Amino acid sequence: MKKVLSLLLVAAMALMLVACGGSSSSTPAASGSTAASGSAEAPTGQTLKVMLSEEPSSGDSFTTTLNKWAEETGNSVELMVIPYDDQLTKFPLMAKNKDLPDLVSTTRLSRLYPDEFVDLGQVVDTSIFEPMALEIISQEYNSDKLSCLPLQFTITNVFYNKDAFEAAGLEVPTVDDRWTMDEVYEAAAKLMADGGVKYGMAVDFSRARYDNLMYMNGGSMVEKDGDSFKVAINSQANIDTLQTFVDKNNEGIMPKAIWAGGSTDNPGDYFKNGDVGMYFSGSWNYNAFTTDITGFEWGVMPSPVGSVSGSAILGGSGLAVPENSANKDLALSFIKWFYEEENFSYYLDLDKGLSSLTGVTYQPADEKAAADYTVLQAEVGQTTTLFSVDESSMWRNYLDNEYRDALKQAVNGDMTAEEALNDFAAALAEKSGWAQ
């Protein structure tokens, strides 16, 4: 009897398997697996471990977007905050101990340790990105591998005092009809004469802001020399550019004390107080200016062009996925989701920043802000290949603040423009081993 019952039970189970399809795929998927039917779905029920360089503020755009993804996909997010400088020592130890985050927001780890990261060029269609944003932020200058994709970036730009322009009878240049630097200097003098400002223009005490003047005139820090580089900072074009900058400071068009080292004042404060007609700075100031400036109307004007081209300097952070992280596939799933137009637009609306995706921009509701952001976004196209070559040399690994000190000595009159750049060129050549 028992044998008959056993046989009946086996037969019944066989019939049940046939009814269910007779395959193990009918078994409920384990938590975190990808669905087998239809198009692949994102893993669910997993935790994405994300490394950031600073504690996110309340309402932070990226972490808010991470949480949106987690809610939509049924996953969770764990944040790991390690300051950039500490990342340089801690990341190699994480890799050695196989205790890596799944996703990293970084500016340099993927460049320093490229073998530790996934080639994201095989994951995302790179044609969707602004070419220069992709190149500068990924920093993959000498490799076909793309270890980092743009997350957030800022760019150099020019702010202007609308009230002063109107008083001086100046018409603002446009993206399609930019001023030359000669026209900028002429306008600066007119703003001082008729616009009610103390200084026609001001330039941040930053080599990145000064370097735009260099690139506009076809100059650069280095030039390619086969597989290496040669020092080019003391070219005649660069000497002429610095000499003009010194002359304009001496004429009082700019607050000379800023670049001569006689003051620690922030020229941004001069602009906010209404003392400056044009302020050469960067897009990172925009949101602060919307609340800090109340005494006059201001806006964003297109950056000028020099004797060769225009110039803008771009910088920012990106996203990278460690090759040996525990949940690499989950991180790659997030990457694909994040760069979809709808989701990246959601992030931009929160970030109120510039877009690394072609054709996708932040769209402020305010008419003035929308016009300003159109100009800011157009500055991306002014980023030059000269800047890209300089960045690829990583010359700052040899000397950095010494360059700004050389410029300061020229403005202060301690050395001529030619002497300052010749001395720095010799020092850089000695440190790097590059020819002059």
C-alpha positions as CSV (number, residue, x, y, z in Angstrom):
1,M,0.0,0.0,0.0
2,K,2.8,2.3,1.0
3,K,4.6,1.6,-2.4
4,V,1.4,2.5,-4.3
5,L,1.0,5.8,-2.4
6,S,4.6,6.6,-3.1
7,L,4.1,6.0,-6.8
8,L,1.0,8.1,-6.8
9,L,2.8,11.0,-5.0
10,V,5.7,10.9,-7.6
11,A,3.2,11.0,-10.5
12,A,1.3,13.9,-8.9
13,M,4.5,15.9,-8.5
14,A,5.5,15.2,-12.1
15,L,2.1,16.5,-13.3
16,M,2.6,19.6,-11.2
17,L,6.0,20.3,-12.8
18,V,4.6,19.8,-16.3
19,A,1.8,22.3,-15.4
20,C,4.3,24.8,-14.1
21,G,6.5,24.5,-17.2
22,G,8.7,21.7,-16.0
23,S,11.7,24.0,-15.5
24,S,13.6,25.3,-12.5
25,S,13.1,28.9,-13.8
26,S,9.7,28.8,-12.2
27,T,11.3,28.9,-8.8
28,P,11.1,32.5,-7.4
29,A,14.4,34.4,-8.1
30,A,16.8,34.9,-5.2
31,S,17.0,38.4,-3.9
32,G,19.2,40.6,-6.1
33,S,19.1,38.5,-9.2
34,T,18.1,39.8,-12.7
35,A,14.7,38.8,-14.0
36,A,15.0,36.3,-16.8
37,S,12.0,37.2,-18.9
38,G,11.7,40.2,-21.1
39,S,14.4,42.9,-21.0
40,A,16.9,42.8,-18.2
41,E,15.7,44.6,-15.1
42,A,17.8,46.3,-12.4
43,P,18.9,44.1,-9.4
44,T,16.6,44.5,-6.4
45,G,17.0,44.1,-2.7
46,Q,20.7,45.0,-2.7
47,T,22.7,47.8,-1.1
48,L,24.8,50.2,-3.2
49,K,27.8,51.3,-1.3
50,V,28.8,54.9,-2.5
51,M,32.0,56.7,-1.6
52,L,31.8,60.6,-1.4
53,S,34.4,63.2,-0.6
54,E,32.3,65.2,1.8
55,E,29.2,64.9,3.9
56,P,26.2,65.7,1.8
57,S,24.0,68.6,2.9
58,S,20.3,68.3,3.4
59,G,18.7,68.0,0.0
60,D,22.0,67.3,-1.8
61,S,21.3,66.8,-5.5
62,F,23.3,63.6,-6.0
63,T,22.2,61.8,-2.9
64,T,18.6,62.8,-3.5
65,T,18.9,61.2,-7.0
66,L,20.5,58.1,-5.5
67,N,17.5,57.8,-3.1
68,K,15.1,58.2,-6.0
69,W,16.8,55.3,-7.9
70,A,16.8,53.2,-4.7
71,E,13.0,53.7,-4.3
72,E,12.3,53.0,-7.9
73,T,14.4,49.8,-8.0
74,G,13.8,48.4,-4.6
75,N,17.5,48.8,-3.5
76,S,19.1,50.8,-0.7
77,V,22.1,53.2,-0.6
78,E,24.9,53.2,2.0
79,L,27.1,56.3,2.0
80,M,30.8,56.3,2.9
81,V,32.4,59.8,3.3
82,I,36.2,60.0,2.9
83,P,37.8,63.4,2.1
84,Y,39.7,63.6,-1.2
85,D,43.1,63.7,0.4
86,D,42.4,60.7,2.6
87,Q,41.1,58.8,-0.4
88,L,44.6,58.8,-1.9
89,T,45.9,56.6,0.9
90,K,42.7,54.7,1.9
91,F,41.6,53.6,-1.6
92,P,44.7,51.4,-2.3
93,L,44.2,49.7,1.1
94,M,40.6,49.1,0.3
95,A,41.6,47.5,-3.0
96,K,44.2,45.4,-1.3
97,N,41.8,44.2,1.4
98,K,39.0,43.7,-1.2
99,D,36.7,46.1,0.8
100,L,35.8,48.5,-2.0
101,P,32.8,50.7,-2.4
102,D,30.6,49.9,-5.4
103,L,30.4,53.5,-6.7
104,V,32.9,56.3,-6.3
105,S,32.5,60.1,-6.8
106,T,36.0,61.2,-7.6
107,T,38.3,63.7,-9.3
108,R,41.4,61.6,-9.6
109,L,41.3,58.1,-8.2
110,S,40.4,56.6,-11.6
111,R,43.4,58.5,-13.2
112,L,45.8,57.3,-10.4
113,Y,44.5,53.7,-10.3
114,P,43.0,53.1,-13.8
115,D,43.4,49.3,-13.5
116,E,41.1,49.2,-10.5
117,F,38.1,50.6,-12.4
118,V,35.6,49.3,-14.9
119,D,35.8,50.7,-18.5
120,L,32.5,52.6,-18.5
121,G,33.0,53.3,-22.2
122,Q,31.7,49.8,-22.7
123,V,28.7,50.5,-20.5
124,V,27.3,53.8,-21.7
125,D,27.1,55.4,-25.1
126,T,29.7,58.1,-24.8
127,S,28.2,60.2,-27.7
128,I,25.6,61.5,-25.3
129,F,28.3,63.6,-23.5
130,E,29.7,67.0,-24.1
131,P,33.1,66.0,-25.6
132,M,35.3,68.3,-23.5
133,A,33.4,67.6,-20.3
134,L,34.0,63.9,-20.9
135,E,37.7,64.4,-21.8
136,I,38.6,66.8,-19.0
137,I,36.7,65.1,-16.2
138,S,37.6,61.5,-17.1
139,Q,41.3,62.5,-17.5
140,E,41.9,59.5,-19.7
141,Y,44.3,61.3,-22.0
142,N,46.6,58.5,-22.9
143,S,44.3,55.5,-22.8
144,D,41.3,54.1,-24.7
145,K,39.8,53.1,-21.4
146,L,37.1,55.3,-19.9
147,S,37.2,54.8,-16.1
148,C,35.2,57.9,-15.1
149,L,32.0,59.6,-16.4
150,P,31.2,63.3,-15.7
151,L,28.9,64.0,-12.7
152,Q,29.2,67.6,-11.9
153,F,31.3,70.4,-13.3
154,T,31.9,74.1,-13.2
155,I,33.4,76.4,-15.8
156,T,35.1,79.8,-15.9
157,N,33.0,82.7,-17.0
158,V,32.5,86.4,-16.9
159,F,29.9,88.2,-14.7
160,Y,28.9,91.8,-15.4
161,N,27.2,94.7,-13.7
162,K,24.1,95.5,-15.8
163,D,23.5,98.9,-14.2
164,A,27.1,100.0,-14.9
165,F,26.9,98.8,-18.5
166,E,23.7,100.8,-19.1
167,A,25.1,103.9,-17.5
168,A,28.2,103.6,-19.7
169,G,26.1,103.0,-22.8
170,L,27.7,99.6,-23.4
171,E,25.9,96.8,-25.3
172,V,26.5,93.3,-23.9
173,P,28.3,90.9,-26.4
174,T,26.5,87.8,-27.4
175,V,27.6,84.1,-27.8
176,D,27.6,84.5,-31.5
177,D,29.4,87.9,-31.4
178,R,32.0,87.9,-28.6
179,W,34.2,90.7,-27.6
180,T,38.0,90.6,-28.2
181,M,40.2,91.2,-25.2
182,D,41.1,94.6,-26.7
183,E,37.3,95.4,-26.6
184,V,37.1,94.1,-23.0
185,Y,39.9,96.5,-21.9
186,E,38.3,99.4,-23.8
187,A,34.9,98.6,-22.1
188,A,36.7,98.4,-18.7
189,A,38.0,101.9,-19.2
190,K,34.6,103.2,-20.2
191,L,32.9,101.6,-17.2
192,M,35.3,103.4,-14.9
193,A,34.7,106.7,-16.7
194,D,30.9,106.6,-17.2
195,G,29.6,103.5,-15.4
196,G,30.1,104.5,-11.8
197,V,32.5,101.6,-10.9
198,K,35.9,101.8,-9.3
199,Y,37.4,99.1,-11.5
200,G,36.5,98.2,-15.0
201,M,37.3,94.5,-14.4
202,A,38.7,92.1,-11.8
203,V,40.3,88.6,-12.2
204,D,40.4,86.0,-9.5
205,F,43.8,85.5,-8.1
206,S,44.0,82.1,-9.7
207,R,46.3,80.7,-12.4
208,A,43.2,79.0,-14.0
209,R,41.6,82.4,-14.5
210,Y,44.7,84.0,-15.9
211,D,45.4,81.0,-18.1
212,N,42.3,81.8,-20.2
213,L,44.2,84.9,-21.4
214,M,47.1,82.7,-22.3
215,Y,45.0,80.1,-24.2
216,M,43.1,82.9,-26.1
217,N,46.4,84.0,-27.6
218,G,47.5,80.5,-28.6
219,G,49.9,80.0,-25.7
220,S,50.2,77.0,-23.4
221,M,52.1,75.6,-20.5
222,V,53.6,72.7,-22.5
223,E,53.6,71.3,-26.0
224,K,53.6,67.7,-27.1
225,D,57.0,66.4,-27.9
226,G,56.6,62.8,-29.3
227,D,55.5,60.7,-26.4
228,S,56.6,63.4,-23.9
229,F,56.3,67.2,-23.6
230,K,58.4,70.3,-23.8
231,V,58.0,73.4,-21.7
232,A,56.4,76.3,-23.6
233,I,55.3,78.7,-20.9
234,N,58.0,81.2,-21.9
235,S,57.0,81.5,-25.5
236,Q,56.8,85.0,-27.0
237,A,53.0,84.7,-27.1
238,N,52.9,84.1,-23.4
239,I,55.4,86.8,-22.6
240,D,53.3,89.3,-24.6
241,T,50.1,88.1,-22.8
242,L,51.6,88.5,-19.4
243,Q,53.0,91.9,-20.3
244,T,49.6,93.2,-21.3
245,F,48.1,91.9,-18.1
246,V,50.8,93.7,-16.1
247,D,50.2,96.9,-18.1
248,K,46.4,96.8,-17.4
249,N,47.0,96.3,-13.7
250,N,49.4,99.2,-13.7
251,E,46.8,101.4,-15.4
252,G,44.3,100.7,-12.6
253,I,41.7,99.0,-14.8
254,M,42.0,96.1,-12.3
255,P,42.6,96.1,-8.5
256,K,46.4,95.6,-8.8
257,A,46.7,94.6,-5.1
258,I,44.9,91.3,-5.8
259,W,47.6,90.1,-8.2
260,A,50.5,92.0,-6.8
261,G,50.1,90.2,-3.5
262,G,49.3,93.3,-1.6
263,S,45.9,92.2,-0.5
264,T,44.1,89.0,0.5
265,D,40.8,90.5,-0.5
266,N,38.4,88.4,-2.6
267,P,37.7,90.3,-5.9
268,G,34.3,88.6,-5.8
269,D,33.5,90.9,-2.9
270,Y,34.4,93.9,-5.0
271,F,31.9,92.7,-7.6
272,K,29.2,92.1,-5.0
273,N,29.7,95.6,-3.6
274,G,29.2,97.1,-7.1
275,D,32.9,98.3,-7.4
276,V,33.7,96.1,-10.5
277,G,32.1,96.2,-13.9
278,M,33.2,92.8,-15.2
279,Y,34.3,89.9,-13.0
280,F,36.4,87.0,-14.4
281,S,35.5,84.1,-12.2
282,G,33.5,80.9,-12.5
283,S,30.0,79.4,-12.6
284,W,30.3,78.2,-9.0
285,N,29.5,81.8,-7.9
286,Y,26.2,82.0,-9.7
287,N,23.8,80.6,-7.1
288,A,25.5,82.6,-4.3
289,F,25.2,85.8,-6.3
290,T,21.5,85.4,-6.7
291,T,21.1,85.9,-2.9
292,D,24.2,88.0,-2.1
293,I,23.8,90.8,-4.7
294,T,20.9,93.1,-3.9
295,G,22.3,96.6,-4.8
296,F,22.3,96.3,-8.6
297,E,21.3,94.2,-11.6
298,W,23.9,91.7,-12.8
299,G,24.2,88.9,-15.4
300,V,26.5,86.6,-17.3
301,M,28.3,87.7,-20.4
302,P,30.1,85.5,-23.0
303,S,33.8,85.2,-22.4
304,P,35.9,87.1,-24.9
305,V,38.3,85.8,-27.6
306,G,42.0,86.6,-28.0
307,S,44.2,86.7,-31.0
308,V,43.7,83.0,-31.7
309,S,40.5,81.7,-30.0
310,G,38.3,81.9,-27.0
311,S,39.0,80.0,-23.9
312,A,37.2,78.5,-20.9
313,I,38.6,76.1,-18.2
314,L,36.4,73.3,-17.1
315,G,36.7,71.1,-14.0
316,G,34.6,68.8,-11.9
317,S,34.1,65.4,-10.5
318,G,32.9,62.1,-12.0
319,L,31.5,58.6,-11.2
320,A,33.6,55.5,-11.3
321,V,33.0,51.8,-10.6
322,P,35.7,49.7,-8.9
323,E,36.3,46.5,-10.9
324,N,36.4,44.3,-7.8
325,S,33.6,45.8,-5.8
326,A,31.0,43.4,-4.2
327,N,28.1,44.9,-6.1
328,K,29.7,46.0,-9.4
329,D,26.7,45.0,-11.4
330,L,24.4,47.0,-9.2
331,A,26.6,50.1,-9.6
332,L,26.6,49.7,-13.4
333,S,22.8,49.4,-13.3
334,F,22.7,52.7,-11.5
335,I,25.1,54.3,-14.0
336,K,22.9,53.3,-16.9
337,W,19.8,54.7,-15.1
338,F,21.5,57.9,-14.0
339,Y,22.5,59.0,-17.5
340,E,19.1,58.4,-19.0
341,E,17.8,61.9,-20.1
342,E,14.8,61.9,-17.7
343,N,16.8,60.9,-14.7
344,F,19.8,63.2,-15.4
345,S,17.3,66.1,-15.9
346,Y,15.9,65.3,-12.5
347,Y,19.4,65.6,-11.0
348,L,20.2,68.8,-12.9
349,D,17.0,70.5,-11.6
350,L,18.2,69.8,-8.1
351,D,21.9,70.6,-8.8
352,K,21.2,73.8,-10.7
353,G,24.4,73.3,-12.5
354,L,25.8,72.8,-16.0
355,S,25.1,69.7,-17.9
356,S,27.7,67.1,-19.2
357,L,25.0,65.7,-21.6
358,T,24.6,67.2,-25.1
359,G,21.2,68.7,-25.5
360,V,20.2,68.3,-21.8
361,T,20.4,71.5,-19.8
362,Y,19.1,72.9,-16.6
363,Q,16.0,75.0,-17.3
364,P,15.3,77.6,-14.7
365,A,11.8,79.0,-14.5
366,D,13.1,82.5,-14.0
367,E,13.7,84.2,-17.4
368,K,16.9,86.0,-16.4
369,A,18.4,82.8,-14.9
370,A,17.4,80.9,-18.1
371,A,19.3,83.4,-20.2
372,D,22.3,83.3,-18.0
373,Y,22.5,79.5,-18.0
374,T,22.3,79.5,-21.8
375,V,25.5,81.6,-21.8
376,L,27.1,79.4,-19.2
377,Q,26.4,76.2,-21.1
378,A,27.8,77.8,-24.2
379,E,31.1,78.3,-22.5
380,V,31.7,74.6,-22.6
381,G,32.4,74.9,-26.3
382,Q,35.2,77.4,-25.6
383,T,37.4,74.9,-23.8
384,T,40.5,74.5,-25.9
385,T,42.7,71.6,-26.9
386,L,45.6,73.6,-25.6
387,F,44.1,73.3,-22.1
388,S,43.5,69.6,-22.7
389,V,47.2,69.0,-23.6
390,D,48.4,70.9,-20.6
391,E,46.1,68.8,-18.3
392,S,47.4,65.6,-19.9
393,S,51.0,66.5,-19.0
394,M,50.0,66.7,-15.3
395,W,52.6,69.5,-14.9
396,R,51.3,70.3,-11.5
397,N,52.9,67.1,-10.2
398,Y,56.2,69.0,-10.5
399,L,55.4,72.6,-9.7
400,D,52.1,74.3,-8.9
401,N,51.8,77.4,-6.8
402,E,55.3,78.5,-8.1
403,Y,53.6,79.4,-11.3
404,R,51.1,81.8,-9.7
405,D,54.0,83.2,-7.7
406,A,55.9,83.9,-11.0
407,L,52.9,85.8,-12.4
408,K,52.6,87.7,-9.1
409,Q,56.2,88.8,-9.3
410,A,55.7,90.2,-12.8
411,V,52.5,92.2,-11.7
412,N,54.3,93.5,-8.6
413,G,57.2,94.7,-10.7
414,D,59.8,92.4,-9.0
415,M,60.6,90.9,-12.4
416,T,59.8,91.6,-16.0
417,A,57.2,89.4,-17.7
418,E,60.0,87.7,-19.7
419,E,62.2,87.1,-16.6
420,A,59.3,85.7,-14.6
421,L,58.3,83.2,-17.3
422,N,61.9,82.3,-18.2
423,D,62.7,81.5,-14.6
424,F,59.6,79.4,-14.1
425,A,60.2,77.5,-17.4
426,A,63.7,76.6,-16.3
427,A,62.4,75.3,-13.0
428,L,59.7,73.3,-14.6
429,A,62.1,71.8,-17.1
430,E,64.5,70.8,-14.4
431,K,61.8,69.2,-12.2
432,S,60.1,67.4,-15.1
433,G,63.0,66.5,-17.3
434,W,61.2,68.0,-20.3
435,A,63.1,70.0,-22.9
436,Q,62.6,73.8,-23.3
